[in-house]
Every structure is written in structure tokens, then in C-alpha cells.
Amino acid sequence: MKNERLIRISTAEGMLCGNLDKDVFVFRGIPYAAPPVGEYRWRSPKPVTPWQGERDATAWGAASWQNRQYCMAVGGGDPGAFSEDCLYLNVWTPETEPAAPMPVMVWIHGGGFTIGAAGLAPYIGQPLASQGVVVVTLNYRLGHLGFFAHPSLDKEYAPGEVVNNFALLDQIAALQWVQRNISAFGGNPHNVTLFGESSGARSVLSLFSSPLSAGLFHKGIAQSPYALPDLPREKALANGEKLARHFNLSHATAEQLRALPADAFWPLESGLANGPVAIAGDRVLPVPMLKVFNNAAQHKLPLMIGSNSDEASVLSYFGVDPALIIRQLRATQRVGLRMKMIRLLYDGLYDDDRLGRQVARDMTFTAMGYIAALSQCRKGIPVWRYYFDYVSENSRDLYPDGTWHGNEIPYTLNTLDELSAQMAARPFTAGDREFAKKVSGYWLNFARHASIFSHRLEGDPDWPAWQPGADVVMRFGETGPTL
């Protein structure tokens, strides 16, 4: 008997067989590049070898090696199977032969470039796809497999051609796959929105800054990108030699490094760990991302950018006490001028913990949004800024300082009902679901309509593009979207 839940699509690499996810078609575990294993470790992604016959696309592809417990605790759930062979993506589409090509939204997961997977519950593409867009999520190389430099690897490149940001190259390869194949899924290759959160948002801004990504996407959404500087290549080379010495390879060759087992990189002590920034100075990112935006030299594309009210919650993942920031400032400032300025800016906050959380949030996250927005305006390209301060109705006593880092994702992707009871903390309400529908509606309208000529996004209320003088920021809070 014919299985009515299966659907077949022909791509440039071969035939795929997907199935239904509620009311949309989903194709899981699609290879977008050859496995980066063996001699292909720490090299640019290679093309997929076309296959004969039909390839099953009903199961997730493996995620990059990582710390499973850490991902389960703070990264969105269990990432599933691990493998160095991890360059897979997933596609959700409501119809393969629409009357007109549909907007495409490509999601890059976060996790400090060290954890995460494209198939995690908060990133399921079905809710957005059911509203008439094609959604793509992708895995990419993490940790030292994704970002690495060593003198022995440098010898393999001609001058000026060195590559260290393999994870960014993976993301570029996925966007190239989209350009080749997304029309077969009903998507419009000329209307691709790149969006992500945390290190996924850093990836969006890095690809805004990379000469290798030009023309592969047409707008971007950066959810909670952080303003940490990229790692200079010289420092990355020193780190690579330090890592090699950890494995008793003081004079390591490229062959010896590639022979190390992939799981040897997890877990590593903090002094040897990688993330959460890219490496500046290679062919992928020749100029640091922050410098590119400071010089208004990024790609000329529309941008949405914002952050959450309690972004400092992420500091606890790294064992940092926000109150310590204030105590250190107080101890090192003889005249106390800096503390006086902080008190003026954060009037009424006297508790070191709460004050430290807000200072850390603004220094690390709010500042990145302002830098990028100002740069967009200098370039004459529209930018929309938001501030997310919504906590689910039944959990507000659990989050007295506001929305944690990453907690906006189930609203922007409208995936509240995909989360497990453990992830949800307490049951979501009809009000929460209605709020998620409103928020994700702005994301959808950005994907559908935003262009370099746009001045506002439709919604309730309409959302005008940001200007330095007006400083209009959309607040997604408990009373709904407000300006």
C-alpha cells in the first residue's frame, strides 16, 4: 500500500524521501557537504557525492561532537547522536509546488559554538512553515573541530588563503545548498533570511562581515548576539599549539592532529576549551566582525537585532557571579567615578546582584545591538531593534529578573508546544500561545517583506525601522508588543 505520509523531491544531489510533520512536509538529515572526517578534518567543506536511487530523509542527521550533559542542561535538550560526520540540514515546507515561491528562513542554532543541534525541540520548523515559509535548520562543526589554527595546518595553504573558521564555512556551504536546491521545496532562493540566537546570532553578524557569503542570503535576524571580540589568529595559533601539547604533540604534524579521535576534544579543561567567538584574520573573516560593523563595511542587507531583559543569566553557565562585577568596580575605582555613572544610569538599583546583571547585560548584549544598528543607519540600510521581556504567565515567580538568555526562542519560532514539560518548567497558557503567535508574526513579516527599501514591519502595532534620533525599540513584554 502506498504511504500517503511520504513525499519525494529531486535535488541536485539525488532523490530525497521525507514525510509529514503535522500539516507540513519535513526532510531531515540531508547532507549539504561531504563528511569532514579523516583528511577532510579542518578543511573547507567538500561537495556531496551524488547518490543513486532514493535517500531516506525521515531521521535527524548526527550533531557535532559536544558535551551532552551541558547541552541538555542549557542548550535546548538532548542533541542526539554525535559524529564528526555532522554536516546535515533539515527542511520544512508547507507545499512543494506553491503558486509563487515562498520566503526561506535559515536557522543557525546557538550554544557558544560548543553545543547544540538543528533538531532540538525549540528549533522545530513546522510552526513557522505552516504560515507559508520554507524553514531550514543546520548542524555545523563545533568547538575545536569548527574553529582551529595550528602552524602545521597553515603550511597547507597559499599566502592569504588560510582558513580557521570551519564552522562559518559549513554555514556558507549550507547557504550554497539552499541556493542550489530550495526551489525544489517551493522556496525562493532570492528571498533568504538568515537568523539565529547567541552564537547563532554571532554567526549571522559574522556572515554579514565575510566576503565569502556575499549573495547567499538577503536579510538577517540576530537574537542576542554578544559584543565579545573575535579571537586574533595569532592567539588562535598559540591556543592550537597548547592543545597539541596537551595531547603530547609538541611538534605536531597535520597528519598527527587529524589522527586524534574526535571525541578527545570533549570534555577539556577550561584553559583548553574553545568558544564562544570566531577567529579573525583568515580568509573567511579577514577583519574582526566588530571592526567591520564599526566601519559600516558589512553587506548591504536589512537587519533585525535585539536582546533579552536577563541576558546575564548566561553568565551562570560559565560560573560568573554578576555581583562580582560591581564589587570589582567598587574595589578598583579610587574616586568611584565609574560607579557613580553606573548609579546614575541604573537609578534605584542598590542590590549588587541585580545591578551586576543589568550592567553585564548591557555591556555584552545591548551594546552589540546598538553598535550594529548605528552601523546599519550609517550605511543607509534599515534595521529594527527589539527588547524581549516576556516570561510565561505561570513561571513569572521563577524569573524575577526577566527573560533568560535563549528563552525568547520558543516565541520567535512559535515552538512552545514542542517543548517537553521539563523544559517548559510550568504549563503554557493560551495567553502565552497568543503572544508567541504575535511575536513570530513579526519574524515572518520580516522574512516576507523586509528589503533595503523598507521603513516598517506590519503588525499590531506596526514596527518602524530604528533611527538614532528617535531610538524606537519594540518591547515584547507582558502587555504585548509595544513601542
C-alpha positions in Angstrom: 0.0 0.0 0.0 1.3 3.5 -0.9 2.3 5.5 2.2 0.5 8.9 1.8 2.7 10.4 4.5 5.8 10.1 2.4 6.9 12.7 -0.2 9.7 12.6 -2.7 11.8 15.5 -4.0 14.6 15.5 -6.5 17.6 17.7 -5.6 20.9 18.4 -7.4 22.5 15.6 -5.4 19.7 13.0 -5.7 16.2 12.0 -4.7 15.0 12.5 -1.1 12.1 10.9 0.7 10.6 12.9 3.5 7.4 12.7 5.5 4.7 14.8 7.2 5.1 16.9 10.4 1.5 17.7 11.2 0.5 19.9 8.3 3.8 20.4 6.6 6.4 18.2 4.8 9.8 17.7 6.6 13.0 16.4 5.2 15.6 15.5 7.9 19.2 14.7 7.8 20.0 16.0 4.3 23.8 16.1 3.7 24.8 19.5 2.4 28.6 18.7 2.2 30.8 15.7 2.3 31.7 14.2 5.8 34.5 16.4 7.2 36.4 13.4 8.5 39.9 11.9 8.1 41.9 14.1 5.7 38.9 16.5 5.4 39.1 17.5 9.1 40.0 21.2 9.3 39.4 21.7 5.6 36.8 23.7 3.7 33.6 21.6 3.2 33.7 19.4 0.1 30.8 18.7 -2.2 28.4 15.8 -1.5 28.9 12.8 -3.8 25.5 12.4 -5.6 23.7 9.2 -4.8 21.7 6.8 -6.9 18.1 5.9 -6.1 16.2 7.3 -3.1 17.7 8.6 0.1 15.7 8.4 3.3 15.2 11.8 4.9 13.0 11.0 7.8 15.6 10.9 10.6 17.9 13.6 12.1 21.5 13.7 11.0 24.2 13.4 13.6 25.2 16.5 15.5 28.8 17.6 16.0 30.7 16.1 19.0 30.0 18.1 22.2 29.2 17.8 25.9 25.8 16.1 26.0 25.0 16.9 29.7 25.9 20.6 29.1 23.6 20.7 26.1 20.8 19.0 28.0 21.1 21.5 30.9 21.4 24.8 29.0 21.4 24.1 25.2 17.8 23.2 24.4 17.7 19.4 25.1 19.4 16.2 24.1 21.3 16.7 20.9 21.0 13.1 19.9 23.7 11.1 18.1 27.2 12.6 17.7 29.6 12.3 14.9 32.4 14.2 13.2 30.2 13.4 10.1 27.7 16.1 11.0 27.1 18.4 8.0 23.3 17.8 7.7 20.3 20.1 7.4 16.6 19.8 7.7 13.8 21.4 5.6 10.2 22.1 6.4 7.8 23.2 3.6 4.0 23.6 3.5 3.9 22.7 -0.2 6.4 21.9 -2.9 4.6 23.5 -5.8 3.2 26.8 -4.5 1.5 29.4 -6.7 4.6 31.6 -6.0 8.0 30.8 -4.5 7.9 31.1 -0.7 10.3 33.0 1.6 13.1 30.9 3.1 14.2 31.2 6.7 17.6 29.5 7.6 18.1 29.0 11.3 21.6 28.7 12.9 21.5 27.3 16.4 23.4 28.8 19.4 25.4 27.2 22.1 28.6 29.2 22.4 29.9 27.4 19.3 30.4 24.3 21.5 26.9 22.7 21.9 23.6 22.5 20.1 21.9 20.7 17.2 19.5 21.6 14.5 16.8 19.1 15.5 16.3 20.3 19.1 12.7 21.0 20.2 12.9 24.8 20.3 14.1 24.9 16.7 11.4 22.7 15.1 10.4 24.5 11.8 6.9 23.2 11.5 5.1 26.2 13.2 6.7 28.8 11.0 6.5 26.7 7.8 2.7 26.2 8.4 2.5 30.0 7.9 3.8 29.9 4.3 7.6 29.9 4.5 10.3 27.3 4.0 12.4 26.7 7.1 15.9 25.3 7.1 17.9 24.3 10.2 21.5 23.0 10.1 24.2 21.3 12.0 27.8 22.6 11.8 31.2 21.7 13.3 31.6 22.8 16.9 34.4 23.5 19.3 37.9 22.8 18.1 36.5 20.9 15.1 34.8 24.2 14.0 37.5 26.7 14.9 41.1 25.8 14.9 44.5 27.1 14.0 48.0 25.5 14.1 51.2 26.2 12.3 51.3 22.8 10.7 47.9 23.4 9.1 48.9 26.8 7.8 51.6 25.1 5.7 48.8 23.6 3.6 47.6 27.0 2.3 49.0 29.5 -0.2 49.6 33.0 1.3 46.3 34.8 2.1 44.3 31.6 1.7 44.4 30.2 5.3 41.1 29.0 6.8 40.4 28.7 10.5 36.7 29.3 10.8 35.4 25.9 9.6 32.1 26.3 11.3 31.4 29.5 9.3 32.4 27.7 6.1 29.9 25.0 7.0 27.2 27.6 7.3 28.2 29.1 4.0 28.1 25.6 2.4 24.6 25.2 3.7 23.5 28.5 2.2 25.0 27.4 -1.1 22.9 24.2 -0.8 19.9 26.4 -0.3 20.7 28.4 -3.5 21.0 25.1 -5.5 18.1 23.2 -4.1 15.5 25.3 -2.2 13.3 25.9 -5.3 12.6 22.2 -5.4 10.9 22.6 -1.9 8.9 25.6 -3.0 11.3 28.2 -1.6 12.5 31.4 -3.2 16.4 31.4 -3.4 16.2 35.2 -3.9 14.5 35.8 -0.5 16.5 34.0 2.1 16.5 35.2 5.7 19.4 34.1 7.9 18.5 34.0 11.6 20.0 32.7 14.8 20.4 33.2 18.6 23.5 33.7 20.7 26.5 32.2 18.8 24.0 31.6 16.0 23.3 35.4 16.0 27.1 35.9 16.1 27.2 33.7 13.0 24.6 35.9 11.3 26.7 39.0 12.0 29.9 37.2 11.0 28.4 36.3 7.7 27.3 39.9 7.3 31.0 40.6 7.6 32.5 37.8 5.5 33.4 38.3 1.8 32.7 34.6 1.1 29.0 34.9 1.9 28.0 37.7 -0.5 24.8 37.0 -2.4 23.9 33.8 -0.5 21.2 35.5 1.8 19.3 38.7 1.7 18.5 39.8 5.2 19.3 38.7 8.8 17.9 38.4 12.3 20.3 38.4 15.2 18.7 37.3 18.5 21.0 38.1 21.5 24.4 38.4 19.8 27.2 39.3 22.2 29.9 42.0 21.8 32.9 39.9 22.7 35.9 40.5 20.3 36.8 37.8 17.8 40.0 35.8 18.6 43.0 37.1 16.8 44.6 34.5 14.6 48.0 34.8 16.4 46.2 33.9 19.7 44.4 31.1 18.0 47.7 29.6 16.7 49.1 29.8 20.2 46.0 28.0 21.5 46.3 25.4 18.8 49.9 24.6 19.9 48.8 24.5 23.5 46.1 22.0 22.6 48.6 19.8 20.7 51.0 19.8 23.7 48.0 18.6 25.8 48.0 15.5 23.5 51.8 15.2 23.8 52.3 16.5 20.3 54.8 19.3 20.8 55.9 19.3 17.2 52.6 18.1 15.7 52.2 17.5 12.0 48.9 17.9 10.3 48.6 14.2 9.9 49.1 13.6 13.7 46.5 16.2 14.5 43.9 14.7 12.1 44.6 11.3 13.6 43.3 12.4 17.1 39.9 10.9 17.8 37.1 13.4 17.5 35.8 12.7 21.0 39.1 13.6 22.5 38.2 17.3 22.4 35.3 16.8 24.9 35.5 17.4 27.7 38.6 19.6 28.0 39.6 21.7 31.0 38.5 25.3 30.7 42.0 26.5 29.7 41.9 24.3 26.6 38.2 24.7 25.7 37.0 26.6 22.7 34.4 29.3 22.0 32.4 31.5 22.1 33.8 33.6 19.3 35.2 33.1 15.8 38.8 33.6 14.7 39.7 36.9 13.0 42.4 37.1 10.3 41.7 34.1 8.0 40.1 34.1 4.5 36.6 33.7 6.0 36.8 36.6 8.4 39.8 38.7 7.4 38.6 41.6 9.5 37.1 41.2 13.0 33.3 41.4 12.9 33.1 44.3 15.4 35.6 46.3 13.3 33.6 45.6 10.1 30.4 47.0 11.8 32.3 49.9 13.3 33.5 50.8 9.8 30.0 50.2 8.3 31.6 47.7 5.9 29.1 44.9 6.3 27.0 43.5 3.5 24.2 45.9 2.5 21.3 43.9 3.9 18.3 44.6 6.2 18.8 43.5 9.8 16.6 42.8 12.9 18.5 42.7 16.2 17.7 42.6 19.9 18.3 41.1 23.3 16.5 39.9 26.4 16.0 41.5 29.8 18.0 39.0 31.8 20.8 38.1 29.3 23.2 38.0 32.3 21.6 34.6 33.2 24.1 33.1 30.7 27.0 34.1 33.0 25.9 31.5 35.5 26.6 28.9 32.8 30.3 29.9 33.0 30.4 30.2 36.8 30.5 34.0 36.8 28.8 35.9 39.6 27.2 39.2 38.3 27.5 40.8 41.7 31.3 40.3 41.4 31.4 42.8 38.5 30.1 45.5 40.8 32.3 44.6 43.7 35.4 44.6 41.5 34.4 48.0 40.1 33.9 49.4 43.6 37.3 48.0 44.7 39.3 49.3 41.8 37.9 52.8 41.4 39.5 55.1 44.0 37.3 58.1 43.2 34.3 56.0 42.4 33.6 57.9 39.2 32.7 54.8 37.2 30.4 53.6 40.0 28.7 57.0 40.2 28.0 56.8 36.5 26.5 53.3 36.8 24.3 54.5 39.7 23.0 57.4 37.5 22.3 55.0 34.6 20.6 52.4 36.8 18.8 54.6 39.3 17.1 52.7 42.1 19.1 49.5 41.8 21.1 49.0 45.0 21.5 45.2 45.2 24.8 44.2 43.7 23.4 41.1 42.1 20.6 42.8 40.3 22.8 45.8 39.3 25.5 43.5 38.1 23.0 41.5 36.0 21.9 44.7 34.2 25.4 46.1 33.7 26.6 42.8 32.3 23.6 42.5 30.0 24.1 46.0 28.6 27.9 45.7 28.2 27.7 42.4 26.5 24.4 42.3 24.6 22.6 45.6 24.5 25.8 47.3 23.3 26.1 44.9 20.3 22.6 45.7 19.2 23.3 49.5 19.4 26.7 49.1 17.5 25.1 47.1 14.7 22.0 49.4 14.5 24.1 52.5 14.3 26.3 50.9 11.6 23.2 50.0 9.6 22.0 53.6 9.7 25.4 54.9 8.7 25.2 52.6 5.7 21.6 53.7 4.9 20.2 50.2 5.4 17.1 49.6 7.6 17.4 48.0 11.0 14.8 47.0 13.6 15.7 46.8 17.3 13.8 44.9 20.0 13.9 44.2 23.7 12.4 41.0 24.9 10.9 41.0 28.4 8.2 38.4 28.4 8.0 35.4 30.8 5.4 32.8 30.5 2.3 33.5 32.7 2.7 30.6 35.0 6.5 31.0 35.6 7.0 34.7 36.4 7.9 34.0 40.0 10.7 31.7 38.8 12.3 34.5 36.7 12.2 37.7 38.8 14.9 39.4 36.7 13.1 38.8 33.4 13.7 36.8 30.3 16.7 34.5 30.4 19.2 34.2 27.6 17.6 32.0 24.9 14.1 31.9 26.5 12.7 34.1 23.6 13.3 31.3 21.0 10.1 29.3 21.6 8.2 32.6 21.0 10.1 33.8 17.9 9.9 30.3 16.3 6.4 29.7 17.9 7.5 26.3 19.3 6.1 26.4 22.8 4.1 23.2 22.2 7.3 21.4 21.0 8.9 21.8 24.4 8.9 19.0 27.0 7.3 19.5 30.4 10.8 19.7 31.9 11.9 22.5 29.5 8.6 24.4 29.9 9.0 24.5 33.8 5.3 25.1 34.1 2.4 24.6 31.6 2.0 27.3 29.0 -1.3 29.2 28.8 -3.5 30.4 26.0 -2.1 33.9 26.6 1.5 32.6 26.1 0.5 30.9 22.8 -1.2 34.1 21.6 1.9 36.1 22.4 4.1 33.6 20.6 1.8 33.9 17.5 2.2 37.8 17.6 6.0 37.7 18.1 6.6 35.1 15.4 4.3 37.1 13.1 6.9 39.9 13.1 9.7 37.4 12.2 7.5 36.1 9.4 6.7 39.5 8.1 10.4 40.4 8.1 11.2 37.3 6.1 8.3 38.0 3.6 8.7 41.7 3.1 11.8 43.4 4.6 14.1 44.9 2.0 16.7 47.7 1.8 13.8 50.0 0.9 11.6 49.1 3.9 10.7 51.5 6.6 8.3 49.5 8.8 7.1 45.9 9.5 3.4 45.2 9.6 2.0 44.0 13.0 -0.1 45.2 15.9 1.4 47.7 16.3 3.4 48.4 13.1 7.1 48.4 13.8 9.1 51.3 12.3 12.8 50.9 11.4 15.2 52.2 14.0 16.8 55.7 13.8 19.4 57.1 16.2 17.4 60.2 16.9 14.1 58.5 17.5 15.5 55.4 19.2 12.3 53.4 18.7 12.7 49.9 20.1 10.0 47.3 20.1 9.4 45.9 23.6 8.0 42.4 23.7 6.7 42.4 27.3 3.8 41.2 29.4 1.4 43.8 28.0 2.2 42.6 24.5 4.3 44.2 21.7 4.7 47.9 22.5 6.8 50.8 21.2 
